């Protein structure tokens, strides 16, 4: 009734064939790990194939930019003076003098939290050779800002990233990065409440001026490095 031909035992793959296929798949995975994944993600290229394909350079850019951003962020935090608490010493009143009732002074009103608004700014920063700079926008989660920055005929390395309020040490959230880039534009959407922006470094032998234009929903803009 049915013409379907069922496979015979001789047509099914043998244990040796399955084992051979497994070994071949494992070898292919190891080759891809050594020639593609390790060079592009960790700049480790034992075979030289990754550099020939341009993958090792990609990994070097990722590592270099991440290290530069972390180092400059740590330097900025270290340079911020910590507030000290002042404790006033009040001399005790003589035993024969009754203590005067304490004057009740109302606590000052706390300023309201800054509101996010539609803002627009333009700023230019000149970087000497090997100098870095960072500009951050204070934004609420989900806020969007259109941006355009240009190196005005030069090139810079850049790392776009963000930090939540009270971020733990070594925290990193990246939006994009590049090396020897003349300009970049797009929409920056805040992944969380905090500060989000750009870090640039001039790796050329001449000064480079970076001009940044922003337009959208944010509370403030500030150069932090």
C-alpha positions, 0 to 999 in steps of 0.5 A: 500500500505504501511505497516508502522504503524503510532504511535497512540496518546497513544504511544507518550510520555506524558507531564509528561513523557517528564517532568520526562525525563528532570528532570532526565537529569538535575539530572545526569548533576548536579551529573557529575558537582559535582563529576567529573567537579568540582574536576578535574578542581577546586579541589572542592569535596563536596562528596568525590567521586572525590578524590576516583577517583583521580580527585581531585588530578588532580585539585589540581595539575592544581591549584598549578602549575598555582599559582606557575608559576604566582608567579615566573613570577611576581617575575621575572618581579618585580626584573627587573630594569626599565630604567630611562631617563636622561635629560641633562641641557645645560647652556644658552649662554651669550646674547653677544655671538652668538650661535654656530651652532649645530653640527649634530651627526648622529644617531647610526645604530640600531642593526638588530633584532636577527635571528632565527636559528637551535640551540642545547643546554644542561643545568643542574640545581640543585634544592634544596627542594622547589626551582623552576627554569624556562628556556625560549626559544625565538622563532617565531610563528610556530617554533618547538623545540625538547626537553628532560628534565630529573630529573636524578632519581628524580621527579619534578613538571613542567609547560610548558608555553609561553608568547608573547612579552609585554604580559599583566599581568596575561597572561597564555598560557600553553602547558602542566604540571605535578606533581612528574614527572621524565622526559618529551620529545616532540616537542614544537611549538611556538603559537606566537612570544615570550618566551616559556619554562619550569618551574620546582619545587622540592617538594621533601626533597632532591636536584634534578638536572634537565637536559634539552636538546633542538634542533630546531629553536629558537633565544636564551635560557636563565634561567629567574628564 
